[in-house]
Amino acid sequence: MSSGRGGSWTFAGAVVVALLLLDFVDFAQTKNFEDVRCKCICPPYRNISGHIYNRNVSQKDCNCLHVVEPMPVPGHDVEAYCLLCECKYEERSSNTIKVTIIIYLSVVGALLLYMLFLLLVDPLIRKHDPYTQPLHNEEDSEEMRPPVDPQARGNTVLERVEGAQQRWKKQVQEQRKTVFDRHKMLS
Amino acid sequence: MNVTVSQPDCLSGESVISDLSAALLHPVSIHVGSTPTEEMNGAGNLMDFLDEPFPDVGTYEDFHTIDWLREKSRDTDRHRKITSKSKESIWELIKSLLDAWSGWVVMLLIGLLSGTLAGVIDLAVDWMTDLKEGVCLSAFWYSHEQCCWTSNETTFDDRDKCPQWQKWAELMTGHAEGGGAYVLNYFLYVLWALLFSFLAVSLVRVFAPYACGSGIPEIKTILSGFIIRGYLGKWTLLIKTVTLVLAVSSGLSLGKEGPLVHVACCCGNLFCSLFSKYSKNEGKRREVLSAAAAAGVSVAFGAPIGGVLFSLEEVSYYFPLKTLWRSFFAALVAAFTLRSINPFGNSRLVLFYVEYHTPWYMAELVPFILLGVFGGLWGTLFIRANIAWCRRRKTTQLGKYPVLEVIAVTGITAVLAYPNPYTRRSTSELISELFNDCGALESSQLCDYINNPNMSRPVDDIPDRPAGPGVYNALWQLALALVFKIVITIFTFGMKIPSGLFIPSMMAYHHHDWIIFKNWCRPGADCVTPGLYAMVGAAACLGGVTRMTVSLVVIMFELTGGLEYIVPLMAAAVTSKWVADAFGKEGIYESHIQLNGYPYLDVRDEFTHRTLATDVMRPRRNDPTLAVLTQDSTTVEDVETLIKDTDYNGFPVVVSRESERLIGFVQRRDLTLAIKNARQKQDGVVSSSVVYFTEDAPQLPASNPQPLKLRRILNLSPFTVTDHTPMETVVDIFRKLGLRQCLVTRSGRLLGIITKKDVLRHMAQMMNQDPESIMFN
């Protein structure tokens, strides 16, 4: 809510693009040969042990006669044997799985790096800069209004990003106090 | 903007409010520049989102309640303006059409994003849960089942093994079996679980502390009119999605359904900020959030209709018919998106789709009702134990070590879960196994019935077969798993990571009935279907904990596809609700709302005491007198002192201190902003300027400084009741209209004020609870 419509448009745009990409990956690809299968499970019968048969056939061919090869029983027993078998048609999308897992891992990796940066590298940088307020956890920091430094509203992108990041950090700190320290919310 | 107020003493709040928004937006241009409400003109405005936004008049502060009437009248005004302008030109007509459609566009976007996020979460959980045990060598992104998809193992016994999937012990040491391998697997399982949960709690703590917990109690409070800034923000959305996967994969006894509702509401909030119709109006925004909650449940359970009913029954406060249609659409789009991502590879939305159709018999209603009774008792026990534990966490030293707590609970869960094969895998898989009837495709021990190799009928006739040793083995393992799950869920729900509770509730219970009803089969007799009892037990349990009825039954039969079993489900749900309500009226979410002291006025509570408005109003006998403003004799300095010295949210305005006849009510925030504006922009306004709320300036000698007219921020129609109004009526008014405060008068003279907090405190007092636990304003 603090970013206004410009930020929301950018974020929402990125999100919609990612979303469409994911769906497009799913729709646009032809079905991978290995992504469909018909699985027939035949339990033990007389002196034949149980077997599972997998074959890449289409849905209309997914029955015992097409999939179970070589047939372990002689011709007159085939019908009785096939009645015991259960065949199921399954399909999946391996590309979707791959893309999703890789995107997820990269997001987690990026967050992890940013977290390490904030916890380890940032305090070292801030110590050298006398003009920015260091992030500290005293109780009175919430009472002080941040000094509206006219130089802080600089026009370069970097300074504005700095300002936004400082505000975000203060917000998170406030949230952390509410939830973790004062237990005012979320027990 | 040229909306003018022509009548001198208008009595309707509407035109005053429109005047408020029009007048304060138009001449004073301080905030119009920085909030980019008009079209963007290049990169300059694109960077504006990095600047701090100036607070608008008519917005609310954090942790305050909104004024539903004001929001409603603002929306009516906006709509009227657009409709009147649409006759002017084609462009205006198009704009009015776009405005009308913006609601549906928002729903579409919410459905798309929630469905996508739910698909991502499902796939990632699937993979990471199996990552604790082993890895797929050919393609690391495959889970166990996906890895062995194209395996050529054909023997019945080896159907779960394939060479591409290796457990960690096998990968590291080369041995697949043996004591050493078991210990190494065990150790690595616990290590992975600890790593995942540590990562989850660190991310929550560093980036978005609001992402912990289930989210449903807070969303209920937000939907009833409370403001919690940042709770539905972008960072909360991102962190909740990421850490939910980690928390579920770490094997903790929690589910993802509650957090998915929170995620969906965050998506709703995100898309609301794209349209000023929703971003500037808190009341309309809450309509969108109700619909988003429906979309969340729809993708969590694969139950679109259940989702709409859940939003209606559990989460929403006001649910007009328009919201019903919008929720329906959002749930539909979300379910469709999730299906197109197809996370489970079998074109179903949820893991436990069952397909049996055995009929149930009339005599079986008795055990179903018994299941309901047990479910209600379990629900009460769980709620009491969980609230006691959460209260302890809130008030004692335990609350100071959230990270350690998470790690400890994960460690205990992992260590105790690994040996028992039923608790080792994910809860959803276990539920699916217990719900299912045994066919030839099942490899679990539960289906280890002795097969007569000479029989020629299909294997579905379980009842007549004696149970093999595997079933008895499974029974005592399940019993242990039941006890373990019950205890550990009590400690898990409420920790500082995203945690839901639908799945664990279902779990704990249907172990139980599976065990009981397993042994009722006698050879040759009609037998019970264990899967059905598991399902009914799960529904009873969930009903006992959350006190849902209609939405629960609909969700259960959408989850399982068992349309024949609606009547047993309904019987069990109703019984469990009756039994549980006999012990305590609140479900788990209402109990958490009470624990945290949120200002939530429950629509279900009945107020039957015979107190009057005078008993509740402030000021009480020993309090200082009511802080009021007069209509034309207060100075700016006086007002500022009043604002500084007190922390009331608003002040009544009276004719004069002697007569105390009520004119109207003014909000603190509006007063502060108006005075600040006036000091900066208007000439001649100094501390000794007189503030007046009348239409014409008071007669003052010319030497006095310029008076300041603040009629525009005055609400000329505050709600009033007389001092003898029964509190029953007052509570009803607060509930139905969503008021924040109500003034008490006697023969036209102002006596006092009743705020929502006073009402809540009074109700708590009447119910013998601690009235000081109502914390927020």
Interface residues (C-beta under 8 A of the other chain):
Chain A: M1 S2 S3 G4 R5 G6 G7 S8 W9 T10 F11 A12 V15 V16 A18 L19 L22 D23 D26 F27 E34 R37 I41 C42 P43 P44 Y45 R46 S49 G50 H51 I52 Y53 N54 A80 L83 L84 C85 E86 K88 E90 E91 R92 S93 S94 T96 I97 K98 T100 I101 I102 I103 Y104 V107 V108 L111 L112 M115 L118 L119 R153 V157 R160 V161 G163 A164 R167 W168 Q171 V172 Q175 R176 T178 V179 F180 H183 K184 M185 L186 S187
Chain B: T35 P36 T37 M40 N45 L46 M47 D48 F49 L50 D51 E52 P53 L109 L112 L113 T116 G119 V120 L123 A124 W127 A139 W141 Y142 Q146 W149 T150 S151 N152 E153 T154 T155 F156 D157 R159 L199 S202 L203 R205 V206 F207 A208 P209 Y210 C212 G213 E218 I228 R229 G230 G233 K234 W235 L238 I239 V242 V245 L246 N269 L270 F271 S273 L274 S276 S279 T337 S340 I341 N342 G345 N346 S347 C390 R391 R393 K394 T395 G399 P402 G439 A440 L441 N451 P453 N454 S456 P458 V459 G494 K496 H592 L595 N596 M775
